[in-house]
Amino acid sequence: MPPVLRRVRQEPNAILFAAQLGGLLLYPFMEGHDIGRALFSVFGIGILGLVVLAVRHSPGLTWVSVLLAAPATVLLLIQAATRSDALLPYSSALEAPLYFYAAGTLIFYMLRDHEVTRDELFAVGATFTLVAWAFAYTFTTIQSIWPGSFTAAVDPHAPRSWVELLFLSFTTLTSTGLSDVIPVRPFARSVVMIEELGGLAYVAMLVSRLVGLTVMRKRAESPER
C-alpha cells in the first residue's frame, strides 16, 4: 500500500483521470438495478476524494473543495444505503460546482510555470473529464428543476439517465455532435451552448500554450547557437 499511496499523493491527476475513464466503462453496468445504484454512489464518493486530492495538489483552496465535497459525500452515502436516486439532484447540485472549481484549479496549475511535468500532462486529460462531469451534473440538476429539458431517440419523454447526460456532455464538449440526446427547453439549450464554447476555449488554450512553450524554447536555445 505505501507505494500506491505515494503515487496517489505525487500524481493525483493521473489517478483521477484513470478513475474517470474507468467510470465511463462501469456506469452502464450500474444503472437499472438497486445494487448498481449503491455502487454508483460508492464510486462517486471515491471520485470526490480524488478530486479533493487533485485540488490539494494544485494552487487551489483545499477548504473550498472540502466544503462542497463533504455534504455531497453525505448525500451519496444516504443514496448508497437506501439504493435510491431521490437525492441525486441534490448531490449533483453540489458536485457540479466542485468539479468546475477543481477544473479551474488544474488549469491554473498547468499554466503557472513554463515547465511541463508528467502530472501536468495527466492534468490536461483530468481537466477535460472534470468539465464533462461538471456539465453532466449540471444537466442532472436542470432536468430535476425543469422536467423534459432533454429528450432522446429512445423513450423521448422519460427522464434521461446519468449515462445519457454524460454522453451528451462529452459529445458537446468535444464538438463531435454525435449525441442522440438533445436539449429541448431554452435554459438547457443555453447551458449546452456554454459547454460548446468551453470546449473550444479549452482546446484553443492548450494549442496556444504549446505554441508559446515552443517559441520560448527556441529563444532559449538561440543564444547557445
N, C-alpha and C positions, 0 to 999 in steps of 0.2 A: 503493500500500500504506500509506503513513503515515496518511492519514485513516481507513482501515479499522482499522488497529491502534489508533489513538487512540480510535475509537468502542468497540472491544473493551475497552480499559482503562477508559474512562469509564462505559460501560454494559454490563458483563459479563453482568448478569442478562437483559437484552434479547436478547443473542446466544445465551445458554444456552437461554432459553425458546423462541426461534425454532428452534434446532437440534433441541431435543427434539420440538417439533411436527413438524418435518420428518422426524425419525426415525419417527414414527408412520406416515407415508406410505411410507417407504423400507423399513422392516423386512419387510413381506410379500414384497417382491421379493428380499430377501437370503436367505430361508430356502429350504432344499431343494436347494441345489447348492453345489459346492466354492467357486466364486468368490464367491458370496454370503456364505459363512461368513467368508472372508478380508475382504471389505468390511465385514461386520458388526463384526469385531474392530477394523479401522482406524477405523471410525466411532465405536466405543466409546472408543478412545484419544483421539479428538478431543473427545468429550464429557467425558472425565475431565479434560482440560486446561482446559476451560471451567468445570468445577466447581471446580477449584483456584483459578482466577482469581476466581470469584464469592466463594469463601471469603476470598481475599486482600483483596477489596474490602469485606468485612464485618468486624465486630469479632472474628470467629473466628480461631483459631490456624492460620496457614498450614502450619506444620510438621506438624500433625496430618493435614491433608488430603494433604500430600505423602507422609507415611509410609504412608498407605493406598493412594494412587494409584500410587506407584512400583512395588510388586510386582504390582498389578493390571495395570499397563501392560505389564510384562514377560510376564505370562501371556497377555495379549491379542496381543502380538507373536508369541509362540510359536504361538498359535492361527491367526494370520494366515498364518504361514509354513507350518504343517502343514495348514491348512484342515481342522482337526479340532475337534470340540466336546468333546473329552475333558477339557479343563481348564476348561470353562465353569463347573462348580460351584465350583471353587476361586477363580476370578476373581470370581464372583458373591458369594462369601462375603466378599471384600474390598470390593467395590463397594457392597454394601448398607450397611455402617456408614458408608462415606464419604458416600453420598447422604443418609443420616439426619443425619449431622453437618452437612453443608452446608445442609440444610433448616433445622436448628436455628439455625445462624448467620444465615441470611437472616431468620428470624422475629425474632431479636434485633435485626438490622439495621433491620427495619421498625418496631420498637417503641421504639427507643432515644431518639427525639425526637418532637416534635409537628409536624414539617414532613413533607410528603409530596412527594418528588421523583419525577421521571419514572422513574428507575431503580428506585425503591421500588415503583412500580406494576407494573413488569415483574417485580420480585421476588415479588409476590403470585402470579403465574402460575408463575414458575420454582420457587417453593417447593412448589406443588401437584404439579407434574410430578416434582420431585425425590423427593417422598414416594411417588408412584406407582411410579417406577422402583425406589426402595429396597425396597418391598414385593415388587415383581416379582422382583428379585434374591433376596430372602429366600425367595420361593416356589420359585425355581430350586434354591436350596441345600437346602430342605426336601425337595424331590422327589428329589434325589440321595441324601439320607440315608435317607429313607423312601419307596421307590418305591410308586407307587399312591396317593400322598397326594391327587392331584387326578384327576378324571375329566371327561368331556365327552360331548356328544351324539354326536359323530363319533369313531369309533375309541376307545371309552371306556377300554380297557386299555393304550393306548400312553402313553408319557411326553408330557406337554404341552409344546408348543413355547414359545419365548420370546414370540411374539406372543400366544398364548393366555393365558399367565400375566400379561402386561402388560395384556391386555384384562380379565382377572379383577381385577387391581389397580385399574384405572380405574373399573370398574363398582362395585367395593366402596367405593372412596374417595369416589365421588360419590353413593353410596347409591341408585343407579338400579336395581340388582338385575336387570339385563337379561342377565347373563352366562350362557352355556350351559356354562361351565367352573366346576365346583364342588369345594370341598374335601370329602373323604370320610373322612380319618383325623383323629383327635381333635386332634393338635397343629396340623395345617394349619387346622382349623376355629378353633382358639384364636387363631392369628395373624390370620386373616381378621376375626374379631370385634374384635381390637385395631385393625385398619385401619379398620373401620367407625366405631369410637369416635374415632379420629384424624381422620377426615374431618369428622365432626360438630363436633369441638372446633375444627378449623381454621376452619370457616365461622362458628361462634359467636365466635371470636376476632376475625375480620375485622369482623363486624357490630358487636360491642361497641366496637372501635376507631373505626369510623366514627361511631357514636353519641357516643363520648367526644370526638372531634375536633369534631363539630358543636356539642356543648354548650360546649366551650372557646371556640370561635369566637364563639358568641353572647354569652358572658360578656365576651369581649374587646371586642366591639362595643358592648355596652350602655352603658358609661360615656360613650362619644362621643355617644350619643343623648341 
